[in-house]
């Protein structure tokens, strides 16, 4: 089996939350899995009190610390090829603010050197070189809104999309390696049906704080995708413990008693075992109930 998957994410921890079970499952079956992380996540919150000094407004050492968290998370998933776009620290976490409508936006002051302000061609070229080296048949990244509007997620989408196009052009930057056309590109997604079922269970059980403000019968955030837009689901229930261990490795970012693990405790680990995707390039392969169960289906 000669299968290779490229995952492009914005910050350390995004990969484990969005794709941890998928990555672990494919590694276990012998697929080559490469993770490219675009920033060190320097502007993240520090949820471990004794590490509060790492924050960007104090010693500004969080990014270096998160390199270690990512390495531990990848060890839990079995991923041995993980890289930072342009090298560790080439692009800084851009930070974010919350819009009154409840989604993330770029802050009022975005500093120089951040990913959001990166030159698109320069950033894409770093990824072109990886694509041409690894030669993945499948790439996974975010949608055009970055799931919930974070500027670094949006920029990761833009860079990944542009890099995929440039990497396929035989005449473009031959110094970066022979051209390679990625056969299938997916965006990570969350099933609307699954989300509504989870919310309904939580509310019926008396939990009004997990995903506070979300109504199982009301409007949902943009990262929740109508089921008719989904193309694939990867059943990673066998690897959900690895995913949860990877999430716990990102200790400065994910609270063990926060809503991620509250969902696992109340709904069972299966809430994290099925990961959904939208196919945005390539031909959908064989399906079950309208969804591929393998991102390499048809290849």
N, C-alpha and C positions, 0 to 999 in steps of 0.2 A: 504494500500500500504506500503510494507516494503522494500523500496529501499534505498541504501546507496552508495554514491559516494565519492571517495577520490581523491583530486587534489594535485599534488606535483609540486611545483614551486620553483624557485631559489631565487628570491628577492621579496620584497614587490613591487607591481605594475605589475609584470608579469602575475599574475592571472587575473587582471582586463582587461588587454590588450588582452590576449589570450582567456579568458574563461568567462568574466564577464556576458555576456548575458545568457550563458548556466547555470552558477551557480545560477543566479537570477531566471531563469525559473524553475529549478528543486526545489529550495527552495520553490517557490510559489505553486508547486503542491504537496508538502509534502515529498519530498525526503530528506533524511539526507545527507547534504553536509559537508564534512570535508576538510579543507585546511591545508596542511603542507607546510610551507615556510622554505627553508633550510638555509638562512642567513638573516641578518638584512639589507643588502644592504649598508654597510658602505662606500663603494668606489664609490657610485653613484655621478654623478654631482649634484650640488646644483643650481637649476634654479630660485630660489627666492633670489634676491640680498641681501635682509635684513637678510637672513639666511646663508650667505656665510661662516660665522665662523664655521658652523657645519661640514664643509668638513674635510675629513680624514687628510689633510695636515695642518689643523688649529686646532680646538678644538676636532676634531674627535668625534662628538656627533650626526652625521647624523643617525647612526643606531638606537639610542634611539628615535630620532624624527620620524623615519619611522615606528616604532611600532605603534605610534599614527595615522599616515596616513593610515596604513593597517587596524587598528580598525575602522576608519571612513569609509574606502572603503567597508569593510565587512558589516557595518551597512547599507550602501546604497544597497547592494546586498541581505541583509537578512541572511547572513551566520553567525551563532553564534558559530560554532566550528572551530576556526582557531588557529593553533599552530605553534611553531618554532621547527625544527628538533633538538631534544636533549635539548630543552629549548632556550629562547632568548639569542643570542650571543654565543651559543656553537660552531658554525662554522662561521668564519668571511668571508665576501665577499672577493673573490679572486682578484678582479680587472680584467682588460683586456687591451689588446692593439689591434690596427687594423693592420691586415695583408695587404700587398700591393695588394692582390687580392680582398680586400673589405670586408672580414669577420673578426670576432673577433678571437683572440687567447689569450693564457695566456701571461702575461707580462714577461719581462726578469727576474724580481725578484719577486717571489711569496712568501710571508712571511709564517712563521710557524703559525699554527692555522687556516689557511684559508680552505675553503671547498674543493678547488682543491687538497689540500695536505692531506685531511682527510683519515684516514684508512677506506677502503671500508666496511669491516665487521662491524667496530664500528658504522659507520654512518648508515649502513643498519639495524643494530639491533634496533636503535631508531625507525626506520620506521616499522620494523617487529612488534614491540610492539603496535604501532598505528593500523596497519592492523588487528592484532589479537583482538584488543579491539573493533574497529569500525566494522569489518567484511564487508567491501564494496563488492558489486557485480561488481562495475565498478571503474577503476582507470584511471586517465588521467595524462600524463606527456609529456616530450619532446621526440623528436627523438634522434638518436645517435649523431647527430651534434649539438644538442641543438638549432635547428632553424637557428642560425646565427653564431655559433661557440664559444659563450661565455663559458669559462671554467666551470662556475658554473652551466650553463644549461646542459652541457655535464655530469657533475658530478651528477646532479639531475636525469638525465636519468639513469645513471649507478646505483645509489643508489636505485631508485625506482624499476628498473628491478631486481636487485639482491634481494632486500627485498621481492618482490612479490614471488620469487622462494623460499627463505628461509622460509617465513611465511607459505607456503603450506606444508612444510616438517614436518610430525608429530613428528619425533625424534629430530628436531632441537630446541634447547633452549626452553624447555618446561616451563621454568620459565617466559618466555615472553607471555605466554597464549596459549590456544588451537590453533592448526593449522587452517589456513584459506586459501583457494585457491580462488583468485580473478577470477571471471568468464570471464570478458572482460577487456582488457587493450587497451587504445587508446593513440595515440600521437596527439598533437595539430598540425594543418596544415593550410596552406592558399591555396585556390584554384587558380591554374594558370589562368583559364578562368576568374574568378572574378578579379584577379589582372590586367590582360591585359586589360579588359574592363575599369577598373578604371583608369589605366594609359592613355588609349586612350582618355577617356573623359577629363582628366586633360590637356593633351597636345593639344587636339583640342580646348579647351577653352582658350589656351594661357598660361597655367601654366607650366613653365619649372623648377620650383624650388622644388615643392613637389616630393619626391622620385627622387631627381636630379640625372641625369645620367642613369636612367632606361628607356629603350626604350620599348614601348608597343609591338613591334614586334621583340625585340632582346632578348638576354639571360637575365635571371632573377636570383636573389640570391637563394641559396639552401633552404631557408625557404618557397619558393613558390613551391608547389607540383603539378605535373601533375594530372589532374582530374581522370585519370584511376587508380591512387594510393589512392584516397580518398574512405572512407568507409561510412562516415556519415556526415550529416549536421544538426545542430540544429537551427531551426528558432526561434531566440530570439528577433524578431523585437518588440514584445510587451514590452520587457524589456531593450531596447537599451538606454532609458533615465537613467535607473539605472546604466547601464554599464558606460555611459559617466560620471555620477555623481561620480562613484567609481574611474574612471580614474582621474577626477579632484581632488579627495581627495589626490592623490599622487602628491601634488603640487610641491614638490622639484624635481620631476623627469619628469613630463609631462607638457609642456608648453601649456597653453590654446590657444595661437595663433600659436602653432607648427603644424607639418604636420598631427598629429592624428586628431586634430579638424578641420584643413583645409579640410581634406577629408570629414568630416561630413558636413561642411558648403557647400562644392561644389558638393558633390555627394548625400547628404541627409544622415540621420542617418542609413538608411538601410545598408550602407557600413559596419557597425559594428554589425548589427543584426544577420547575418548568420555566424555561427562558424563551421569550418570544422575539421574533425578528420580522422585519419588512424587507423583501427582496427589491432592490432598486436598480440593479444591473444584472443581466443574465436571464436565463430561462428557468422557470420553476420546474423542478424535477417531479418525480412521482410523489403523490400526496396521500395522506390519510385524513379523511374528513376535511379536505381542502387545504391542509397544511403539510409542508414537508416536515419530516422528522429528522432529517439529516441535511446540514447546510451544504454538503457536497453532492446532494441528490442530483442525478442527471449528468454528472461529470464523468 
